[in-house]
Amino acid sequence: MIVEVKVPSFGESVSTVVVVEWLKQVGDAIAVDAELVEVESDKATKRCVSTSAGVITKLLKGPGESADVGEVIALIEETAVVGTAPVTSAGLPKTPEKSSEIRVMPAAQRALVENGLTASQVDATGPGGRLLKEDVQRHMTVAAVKPPDARVSSVIAEPPRAIIAKSSSERSEKRQAMSPIRKRIAQRLVEAQHTGALLTTFNEVDMSAVMSLRKQHQDAFTERYGIKLGFMSFFVKATIDALQAFPAINAEIQGNEIVYHNYCDIGIAIGGGKGLVVPVLRHAERMGFSAVELAISEFAKKSQNGTLSPQELTGGTFTITNGGVYGSLLSTPIVNPPQSGVLGMHSIQDRPVARDGQVVIRPMMYVALTYDHRIVDGKEAVTFLKRIKDCIENPVRLLLDV
């Protein structure tokens, strides 16, 4: 029986995805719930699993091609026993005859896709029968000196290439289609510049008190919650304090109205493998330090493996981005529309500052607030950022609500 593999739903706002990579190839056996294909929407990357066991007989979309939600992208014949050589419904061996037990390493999988090969065509020499990138390269080297096999080429079609390269002995170029996530990022950034009256104000924060408090309680915090106490939770709590004092920065413009939110859904910008994503801490005003740290850690893991859901990436009333993790000293972050503000954190550096008439060395961080001047006045923005500075430099305020 032939089973159709369809693009699963990504949520109501997603109707089209792009095939990133096939994790199985034609002729490979697959088990129920085994990962089959990686697809990407404008919000997230997702690995789809097979709902049937059998042998893959056809791939209808190649890497880089688009497909609608619900569209058939592959066919599986439900006649194979996974872990053995594929068989037909008549019980006869099905080509190719190689066992589906081959474990394909990620680099080897990419090499297979780039060269239009399947795992069953290449001899695996790695430990435990693993197929290595070197195996694929060796296969291609041997194939280059052999006449083409018309029988094989008639069965296996080369998938579309996402990258087109032009090269010479001195100069080279590479063209690559923008991914849906990158297109969405570009669209939103341009939208922010065209629709908002954006302005940025700066301040600097002495991190001494937070660093001391963090060092004092780090071991107990880690032992109790299984995660380290970072700087981001302090800034999330300080931001919530400031947003509640200046509600316009937590509001948005809808038509001719200003909508004020009585909750704080804080977006945390995270650099993932596919680009910047901004998962949202829902009702962050209800969360303690441990809940914030655990949620951010989970977001980071999902960002790396492409499992963030559309629901986790939508909404948000304010955003925090930390360029300091990449070494940024100062920047002007861009507002994520329809939000009215974004806080930028940066690197912590020891700098000379004046304290009580003396020059001392303190760990300092520049912070930036970009805001929509249509809804937020300059006085509000400056005072908002000053309140965050006060909360970080006197973190007891975050606990005593003063």
Helices and strands as residue ranges (DSSP letters): E 2-6, E 16-22, E 29-30, E 35-40, E 45-49, E 54-59, E 66-68, E 72-77, E 103-104, H 106-114, G 119-121, G 127-129, E 130-131, H 133-144, H 150-155, E 163-167, E 172-176, H 180-195, E 198-206, H 208-225, H 232-245, G 247-250, E 251-254, E 257-260, E 266-268, E 270-272, E 275-277, E 280-281, G 284-286, H 289-305, H 310-313, E 318-322, G 323-326, E 341-345, E 348-355, E 358-372, H 378-393, H 396-400
